[in-house]
Amino acid sequence: MDETYIRVKGKWTYLSRAVDKQSKTIDFLLSEKRDKAAAKRFFMKAIGNNGEPEKITLDGYEASHQAVFELKAEGVLSADVEVRTSKYLNNLVEQDHRRVKQRIYPMLGFKRLANAAVTISGIELIQKIKKGQFNTSEISKAGALVPQVWEAVLAA
């Protein structure tokens, strides 16, 4: 898990992202603040969508560690989950940020946080399709019209 900065309305906002060992995207969250509440919200979303991880690798930012500690205390994460701190093990996430930033930087920022979230979710979806994480064979059957395929993608 790692954060990167995105410009929204002239201010820096934070895009939290997580990837697994195979560089497959786990989840992402755009937030106005980089604090313990945002980190906790991100972990709750990621656990809700993907289940509990075996290991979590974090950078040195203390709020992320506090959020994981609180989630363990609340029973959302089991005590067996290993939490590691390493700037080198986070290189997978740092490299994966590149794909998102390549699409966002030419846009010169966003006017609203909601628009940024929608755009980033589309970028993340495209990346998931490219990485093979999203099976398009079911929705792209012969005779399916583009609007039907797009609705199926958005519903997933």
Buried (B, 14 or more C-beta within 10 A) or exposed (E): BBBBEBBBEEEEBBBBBBBEEEEBBBBBBBBEEBBBEBBBBBBBBBBEEEEEBEEBBBBEBEBBBBBBEBBBEEEBBEEEBEBEBEEEBBEBBBEBBEBBBEBBEEEEBBEEBEEBBEBBEEBBBBBBEEBEBBEEEEBEEEEEEEEEBEEBBEEE
